[in-house]
Amino acid sequence: MTISPLRITILHDSVPEHLNQSRGLADMIASQHQADIQECAAEIQWPASRTLLRQLCQSHLPLAYGAVLKAYELEYTPTHTDLVISFGAEIAPLNVALTKQLHCRNILIGSLCGINPRHTTAHLSLKGGSHRNAIATVIAPTTISPERCNHEGNHLKQRLGNGRYWSCFIGGEGSGYRYCENDWRQLANGLNHLAEQHGIQWLLITSPRTGATAEDFLLKHLDVVHVARTCFYSLTGEEDITPILGCSERTFCTTDSLTMLSKVISSGRPAVGLQPKRLIPSARHLNAINTFCDEKYLQLVNIAELEEWQPTLDCQGLDYASYRNRIIEPLQQWASF
């Protein structure tokens, strides 16, 4: 008996971090069920009407949810789909309205922003909720998985040669985090010390937040013998981090970006979160970090104390298969795929 592919439409607002979460969930579903995944960019034409659109999309009157569809400019008009996935409040009304027009199932990721969960097949968020169709993801869905990391990491290992590699993902200012020259000096000194102590080489990657000044400072203070590869954003632009994660026995990551932390944790490698001296994160950001630690996905260390870091036995990395099943099993039941 031939099983028809599950037709999935991802609606997105072209923000990479938003699209990545929807792609990550679609990939999880595709790992359990044959799927045909399409992406459709959408942009709200009248931003001031957001509140009204959230109300109209919850109506069962075609005139009401039809008005929502007209309020967005779509890359194309989806006509045949089994499941609509989207992330974020900007696209949520469109998701709900399109689902009603096409009589299909849907998943919203992130905040509902006033939309009743009964208008969704499932609602995914970090913490979940009390409604029947809520799923707590704990970490944001990403396109990273241990299987993909292992596959792509093998190719990079062949180019780097035999050796032991740890990776360090470096962010920068934002989300209430502030870095100074001393933070970068202590980070470089700590990386040098750990390389000598554990007999490893570093794979380093920076982000748009890091800045060329910090990158230059790190280059001057890192011992080149301890660095196998650098991917500095100011020089190379955005890099695919999957091969780097695949090469890594252990990963270190600054905690200013929840998106980057989610990707690092999703690799299944033991993860260490690096914190500067000056930080005043939002309550949401801090709650997410604390949850990662409570779930034993992340070990925190201050950059100033990096030279004294030692691994903890209770932080061995994410059991990705269990994590994926915890999300997919209720979806299979509710969405009947």
C-alpha positions in Angstrom: 0.0 0.0 0.0 1.4 3.4 -1.0 1.3 6.1 1.6 0.7 9.5 0.3 3.1 12.2 1.3 1.9 14.6 4.0 1.7 18.0 2.3 3.1 20.6 4.6 3.0 24.4 4.0 5.3 26.6 6.0 4.1 30.2 6.3 6.8 32.6 7.3 7.7 36.3 7.6 11.2 35.9 6.1 12.9 36.3 9.5 15.5 33.5 9.5 15.2 32.7 13.2 11.4 32.3 12.8 11.6 30.3 9.6 14.2 28.0 11.2 11.8 26.9 13.9 9.1 26.0 11.4 11.6 24.1 9.3 12.9 22.3 12.3 9.4 21.1 13.2 8.7 20.1 9.6 11.9 18.1 9.5 11.0 16.3 12.7 7.6 15.3 11.1 9.3 14.3 7.9 11.6 12.0 9.8 8.6 10.0 10.9 6.3 10.4 7.8 6.9 10.9 4.1 6.3 14.6 3.5 6.3 17.2 0.8 7.3 20.5 2.3 6.6 23.9 0.7 7.5 27.3 2.0 5.5 30.5 1.4 6.7 33.9 2.5 4.0 36.4 3.6 4.0 40.0 4.6 1.2 41.9 6.4 0.1 44.9 4.4 -1.5 46.9 7.2 0.6 46.4 10.4 -1.8 48.6 12.4 -4.6 46.0 11.9 -2.8 43.2 13.8 -5.3 43.2 16.7 -8.3 43.2 14.3 -6.8 40.4 12.3 -6.4 38.2 15.3 -10.1 38.7 16.1 -11.3 38.1 12.5 -9.3 34.9 12.0 -11.1 33.3 14.9 -14.5 33.7 13.2 -16.1 30.9 11.2 -17.6 33.3 8.8 -15.9 33.2 5.3 -16.2 36.9 5.0 -14.2 37.5 8.2 -11.4 35.1 7.7 -11.3 36.0 4.0 -10.6 39.5 5.0 -7.5 38.2 6.9 -6.2 36.5 3.8 -6.5 39.7 1.9 -4.5 41.6 4.5 -1.4 39.7 3.6 0.8 39.7 0.5 1.7 36.1 -0.2 4.6 34.7 -2.3 1.9 32.4 -3.8 -1.5 31.2 -2.9 -1.4 27.7 -1.3 -4.3 25.6 -2.6 -3.6 22.0 -1.6 -2.1 21.2 1.8 -2.6 18.9 4.7 -0.8 20.9 7.4 0.1 24.6 7.8 3.0 25.4 10.1 4.1 28.9 11.2 6.0 30.7 13.9 5.2 34.0 15.6 2.4 36.4 16.2 2.9 38.2 12.8 1.8 35.2 10.8 -0.5 33.5 13.2 -3.8 35.1 11.9 -2.9 34.1 8.4 -2.2 30.6 9.5 -5.6 30.2 11.2 -7.5 31.9 8.3 -5.8 29.8 5.6 -6.5 26.6 7.6 -10.2 27.4 7.7 -10.3 28.2 4.0 -8.5 25.0 3.0 -10.1 22.8 5.7 -6.8 21.4 6.8 -4.8 21.1 10.1 -2.4 23.6 11.5 0.4 24.2 14.1 1.3 27.5 15.7 4.8 27.9 17.3 5.4 30.6 19.8 3.0 33.0 21.5 -0.7 32.8 20.6 -1.1 36.5 21.3 -4.8 36.3 22.0 -5.8 33.6 19.6 -7.8 30.8 21.3 -5.9 27.5 21.1 -9.1 25.8 19.8 -8.3 27.3 16.4 -5.1 25.3 16.2 -4.5 21.6 15.9 -1.5 22.0 18.1 0.3 24.9 19.8 4.1 24.6 20.5 6.0 26.8 22.9 9.0 26.5 25.2 6.9 26.2 28.3 3.7 24.7 26.8 0.4 25.5 28.5 -2.7 24.2 30.2 -4.8 23.8 27.1 -5.3 20.3 25.7 -3.3 20.7 22.5 -0.3 22.5 24.0 3.2 21.0 23.7 6.2 22.2 25.6 9.3 22.0 23.4 11.7 23.2 26.1 14.2 24.1 23.4 13.2 25.8 20.1 12.8 23.4 17.1 15.8 23.7 14.7 17.0 21.9 11.6 19.9 20.6 13.6 19.9 16.9 14.7 22.6 14.5 15.8 22.1 12.4 12.6 22.6 15.4 10.4 25.6 16.6 12.4 27.3 13.2 12.3 26.8 12.9 8.6 28.1 16.3 7.7 30.7 16.3 10.4 32.5 13.3 8.8 33.3 15.3 5.7 34.8 18.1 7.7 36.8 15.7 9.8 38.4 14.3 6.7 39.6 17.7 5.7 40.8 18.6 9.2 42.6 15.3 9.8 42.5 13.0 12.8 42.3 14.9 16.1 40.0 15.9 18.9 37.9 19.0 18.4 35.7 21.1 20.6 33.7 24.0 19.3 33.0 27.5 20.6 30.1 29.6 19.3 30.6 33.2 20.1 27.8 35.9 20.1 28.0 39.4 21.3 26.0 42.3 22.7 22.2 42.0 22.8 19.4 40.4 24.9 20.8 42.3 28.0 24.3 41.0 27.6 27.3 43.3 27.5 30.9 42.4 26.6 34.1 44.3 27.2 37.7 43.8 26.2 38.4 42.0 29.4 35.7 39.4 28.6 37.3 38.7 25.2 40.7 38.4 26.9 39.4 36.0 29.5 37.7 34.0 26.8 40.8 33.7 24.7 42.9 32.7 27.8 40.3 30.2 28.9 40.2 28.6 25.4 44.0 28.4 25.3 44.1 26.8 28.8 41.4 24.2 28.1 43.1 23.2 24.8 46.4 22.6 26.6 44.7 20.8 29.5 42.5 18.4 27.4 44.6 18.0 24.3 42.0 19.4 21.9 41.8 22.0 19.1 39.1 24.6 18.8 36.6 25.1 16.0 35.5 28.7 16.4 32.5 30.5 14.9 31.2 34.0 15.5 27.9 35.8 14.8 26.8 39.2 13.5 26.6 40.3 17.1 30.3 39.7 17.7 31.8 42.4 15.6 35.1 42.7 13.8 36.8 44.4 16.8 36.1 41.5 19.1 37.1 39.0 16.4 40.5 40.8 15.9 41.1 40.8 19.6 40.4 37.0 19.8 42.8 36.3 16.9 45.6 38.2 18.6 45.2 36.4 21.9 44.4 32.8 20.8 47.4 30.5 20.3 47.1 29.4 16.7 48.3 25.9 17.6 45.1 25.4 19.5 42.8 26.5 16.7 41.8 24.1 13.9 39.3 26.3 12.1 37.8 29.8 12.5 34.6 31.0 10.9 34.4 34.6 11.7 31.3 36.4 10.5 33.0 39.6 9.4 35.2 37.6 7.1 33.0 34.7 5.8 29.4 35.8 6.5 27.0 33.2 7.8 28.2 29.6 8.0 26.4 26.3 8.2 27.3 25.2 11.8 26.2 21.6 11.3 29.6 20.2 10.2 31.3 22.0 13.0 28.9 20.5 15.5 29.4 17.1 13.9 33.1 17.3 14.5 32.8 18.4 18.1 33.1 16.2 21.1 31.9 19.1 23.3 30.4 22.5 22.5 30.7 25.9 24.2 28.3 28.8 23.4 27.7 32.3 24.8 24.3 32.5 26.3 23.1 35.8 24.6 21.3 34.0 21.8 18.6 31.4 22.6 18.5 30.4 19.0 22.2 29.5 18.9 21.9 27.7 22.2 18.9 25.7 20.9 21.0 24.7 17.8 24.0 23.7 19.9 21.8 21.6 22.3 20.0 19.9 19.5 23.3 18.5 18.2 23.2 16.1 21.2 26.7 17.1 22.3 27.4 18.1 25.9 26.9 21.9 26.0 28.5 24.6 28.1 27.0 28.1 28.3 29.4 31.0 28.6 28.4 34.2 30.5 30.1 37.6 30.6 30.4 39.6 33.8 27.7 42.2 32.8 24.3 40.7 31.9 20.7 41.7 32.6 18.6 39.3 30.5 14.9 39.5 30.3 12.8 37.3 32.5 11.9 35.2 29.4 15.5 34.8 28.4 16.6 33.9 31.9 13.7 31.4 32.3 14.8 29.6 29.1 18.4 29.4 30.3 17.3 28.0 33.7 15.1 25.5 32.0 18.0 24.3 29.8 20.0 23.8 33.0 17.2 22.1 34.9 16.8 19.6 32.1 20.5 18.9 32.2 21.0 20.1 28.6 23.4 22.9 29.6 26.1 23.6 32.1 26.8 27.3 32.9 30.2 28.9 33.5 31.3 32.5 33.8 33.9 33.5 31.2 36.1 34.8 34.0 36.2 31.3 35.5 36.6 29.4 32.2 40.2 28.4 33.0 38.9 26.4 36.0 36.0 24.8 34.2 35.4 21.1 34.7 32.7 18.9 33.1 29.8 17.8 35.2 28.6 14.2 35.0 24.9 15.2 35.0 25.1 17.2 31.8 25.7 14.7 29.1 23.8 16.2 26.2 20.3 16.0 24.9 18.7 12.6 24.2 17.4 13.8 20.8 15.3 10.8 20.0 13.3 11.1 23.2 13.0 14.9 22.7 11.7 14.4 19.1 9.2 11.7 20.1 7.9 13.9 23.0 6.8 16.4 20.3 5.9 14.1 17.4 3.8 11.5 19.2 1.0 13.9 20.3 1.1 15.6 16.9 0.5 12.2 15.2 -2.5 11.6 17.4 -4.0 15.1 17.0 -3.2 15.7 13.3 -3.8 12.1 12.2 -0.7 11.6 10.1 
